[in-house]
Amino acid sequence: MAPALSRSLGASPTAALLCSSSSSPLATASSRASSLGFGALLSSRSFPGKSFPSPRLGWKLEKRGRGKGAVRCEAAVAEKDAAEEASGEKFEYQAEVSRLLDLIVHSLYSHKEVFLRELVSNASDALDKLRFLSVTNSSLLGDAGELEVRIKPDPENGTITITDTGIGMTRDELIDCLGTIAQSGTSKFLKALKENKDIGADNGLIGQFGVGFYSAFLVAEKVVVSTKSPKSDKQYVWEAVADSSSYVIREETDPEKLLRRGTQITLYLRPDDKFEFAEPTRIQSLVKNYSQFVSFPIYTWQEKSRTVEVRTKKSLVNLMLR
């Protein structure tokens, strides 16, 4: 906040805006301000309260005792709030996307598990695109490792993270790909879903109209997409929650979360879906079922345990006596 300018000088009427107890404080302030060129700003008719709004300056009437007062001027300085800057820039969804999300969030789509098929398919497409573009521009591959997909469910935190080393997205591509979709495709999907929902034939519809990414909201209350394109020096994060008409895009500044290339999608599962879709064995089963035609390796995170015999103190003594 900029420093406030406040003075009360009884000797000079042009230096201070003083208020007499025998007259209206606002009227006195207005008449005194006229000699300073502020007559248009301070008016008892325009400003019946104790504050005097202005686009650039903030004026406030203060009591100083013995029937006197002073006008306090606060200069407004354009300052960026650090917390607001870190939260990113807010965007509104295209109207068709909002309609689609409303439909998905309210569970009119019965086969929730297809979200994994769609996200793995998108990851495969990103890898395919990178491989195709690298034929004419090998620098796109860089040193970001093999072309692959990794899936890590986290039962403890109720999340699923899907990471690919594909082409990634720039900031503008995030807006184009995740904030807007072709109206014709969405309309056809909504119509087809309405016609098929009663007979349980919606299992493959969401992937036929280019809206597969949004199936993540079938099971997630929040989705975070972190992506790094070889065409950009910066990594960006797209974040949205279910039942919202907007999303946020910000630059990733945490060194521990930086990707060399590709896209990482983290789904924060709904409470009623955590137990099923954050379970490693369930995810592994779905991947086997839905990834038959994916030409890139898919790694799933699994917990493994083994039993180790621990000798007690007594058994060690017996062993030494033999």
N, C-alpha and C positions, 0 to 999 in steps of 0.2 A: 504494500500500500504506500502511496506517495505521502510525503510529509504534509500535514495540514497547516494552512496559513490562518492564524487567528490573532487579532490585535484589538486592543480596546484602549484608545487614547482620549482622555476626557478633554484635553486642551484644544485639540485641533479637530474640527468637524469633518474635514476632508480626509483625515487619516483613519478615523474609526467610525463605525456605524453604531451609535449609541441610542438607547431607547429610554425615553423619559416615562416616569410612572404616571404623569398627568395626561398623557396622550396614548393613542394606540401604538403598541410596539411596532406592528407591521407598517403602519402609516409613517411613523418616524423613520424607520429603517429605509422605507421607500424614498422619502424626501431627502434623507442624507445621501442615499445612494445615487440620486440624480446628479449631484455635483461631481460624483466619481464616474459618471457615465453608465451606471448600472440601473437607471430608473426603469428601463424596460424589463429588466430581469426580476427585480423585487417589487411586487405589487400585492397589496392586501386583497385585491379583487381576484387576481390570478392565482395567488398562493395563500389560501385560507389557513393552512397549517403552520407548523413551525419549521418546515424545511422548504427549500427553494430549488427544485430540480432543474438541471441543465444538462444537455448532452455531454459536455466536457467537464463542467465544474459542479461540485456539490456544495450547496449553500445551506447552512443550518443556523437557526436563531438560538443563542445560548443566554441564560440568565447569569448576571454577574453580581446581583445583590443591590439594594438601595434604589430599586427602580431602574437600574441600568442593565443593558444587555449588549451582546456583540454578535455579529454575523460571522460564522465560521465557514471558511472556504476550504474545501478539500479538492485538490486537483487530481483528476482521474488520469492515471497513467496506464497505457496498454501494456499489461504484463501477462505473460503466459504462466498459468499455474502449472507447476511441475507435475503434479498428480494428474491433471487433466491431459497434459501432453503425453504422459506415459500410458494413459488409457486408450489412446488412439483416436482415429477419425471415424465418426459415425455415418453410416450410409443407410438409406431406406431400400428395402427390397422392391423389385419390380412387382407390380400388382399381381401378375400371374404367379410369381413365386410365393407370395403371401397366401394366395388361394391354395396352392399346392401344399404348403407347410401346414396350413390349418387343417387340411384333410388328413395329412399324415399324422400330425400330433394327436388328433382326436381319434386315432386308431380305427379308421374305416378300412385300413389295409390289414388284412388278417394274418399274413405270413411274415412275421417280424424278422425271422432269421435271414431273409433275403438281403438285409442290409449288408451282411458280410460279403455275399456274392457280388453286389454292386460296387462296393469299395475296393475289393480285390480286382475286379474287372477294370475299374478306373486306374488303379495302380499299374496294371498290366498295359493299359493303353499309354500311360505316361512313359513306361519303359520302352514300348514299341516306337513311340515318337522320337525318343532320344536316340535309339539305335538307328532309325531311318535318317535323322538329321546328321548324325555323326559320320555317315558315309561321305558326305561332302564337307563336313567340318569336324574333324577329329578332336579339335580343342574343346568341344562341348563335353566330352567324356572326362577330361581332366584326370585328377587322381582321387576321385570319389568312390572308388571301389567297383565291385561287380554289380551288374544289373540284377536286382533281387527285391523281394518283398519280405518284410518281417512283421509278425503279428505278436503282440504281447498283451495278454489279458492280466489284469491285476485285481484279484478277488478282494484283497484287503482294502483297496481304495475305490473299488467299483468302476474301473475304467478299462477300456481297450485302446491300444495304440497300434496303428497300422502305418508302417514306414516303407516307402519305396525310394529307390535311387534313380528315379526317372528324370524327366525334363524339368519338373518343378514349374513354378509360376512367378511372374513378376507382379508388382502391385496392380497394374492395370488389368492383367489377366485374371487376378483374383476377383476384381470387380465384375469383369465380363463373364467369367465362368461360374462364379458362385453367387452373384447378385442378380443376374438376369438369365432368362432362358427363352427360347423361341416360343412365342405365344401359341402358334399352331400346334407345336408338339405338346404343350401343356394342356391345351383344350382337348386334344385328341385323347390324351391320357385320362383326363377327368371324365370324359364321356365313356371311354372303354371301361374304366373302373366302375362307374355307376352301373353299366350294363352287366358287369360280370361279378360284382361283389356278392350278390344273392346266391350264386351257384358255386362260389368258392373257386373261381377260375382266375384269380388275380395274381397268382404266383410269379408269372413272368412279365407282367405288364409294365412294371416300373422301369425295367431295363430297356424297353422297346422305344421309349420316347425321349431319351436323353435327359432324364431327371433322376438318375440313379443315386447321385450323391445325397440328395435330400432324404433318402431312405434311412440315413443315419439317425434321423429324428424319430424313427419308429421305436428306438430303444433308448435314445439319449436325451437328457434334459439340457445338455450343453455340448457343443462341438467346437473344438479348437483345431484349426489347420495352420501348421507352420510349414512354410515352403521357401525353397531357395532355387532360383533359376540360374543356370550358367550364363545367362544373358544379363544378369544383374549382380552388382557387388553387395546388395543388401538382401537380407532375409526378412520376410513379412509374415505376420500372424493374422489370420482371419478368425473371428470369434463370434458365435451367436448362440442364443438360448432359444429353447422351444417357446412357442406362443409369443414370439416377438416379431415386430414388423421391420426390424432393423438389425444391422450387424456392424461390427467394428473391425477396422484394419489398422494395425500398428507395426512399427519396425521392431524386430527382435534385437534386443541389446544384451541379453544374458549370454555370456560366453559359453556357459555350460549347455545351452540349448541350441547352439548353432549347428546347422547341417552343412555338410560339404556340397550336397546337391540333392534335389528331390523334395518329397513331400511327406510330412508326418501328420496323421490325423488322430486326434485323441477324442474318444467318446466318453463323456461322463454319464454313466448309465442311470436310468431311472431306478428308484428304490425297488420296484417290483420286477425289474429285469436284471438286477445285479447278480443274483444267485445263479441264473441260467447262463447269461452271456459273458460273465467274467470268470467262468470256470474253464480252465485250460483244456480239459478233456472234451468239453462241449465245443470249444472253438476248433480244436484239432479235427473233430468229427465233421464239422461244417466245412472246413477247408478241403478235406478229402472229397466231400460231396460236391462242392461247387467249383473246384479249381481244376477240373479234368482237362480243360482246354487252354489253360494258362501255360505259356511256353517258358516262363521264368521260374526259378526256384523260389519256393515260399517256405519260410522258416517260422515255426510257431514255438513260443516259449513254453517250456514244460518244467515242472518241478519234479525232481527225482530224489529219492531217499534210499539209503542203504543201512543195513544193520551191522554195527561194529561191536565185536565182543570186547568188553572192558573187564580186565582182571581186577578183582578186589584185592585188598591188602592181604587177606588171609590166603587166597589162592597163590599169591606171589611168594609168601613165606613157605607154603607147602612145596612150591616149585623149586625153591632154593635148597630145601632139605633133601630133595631126591638125588 
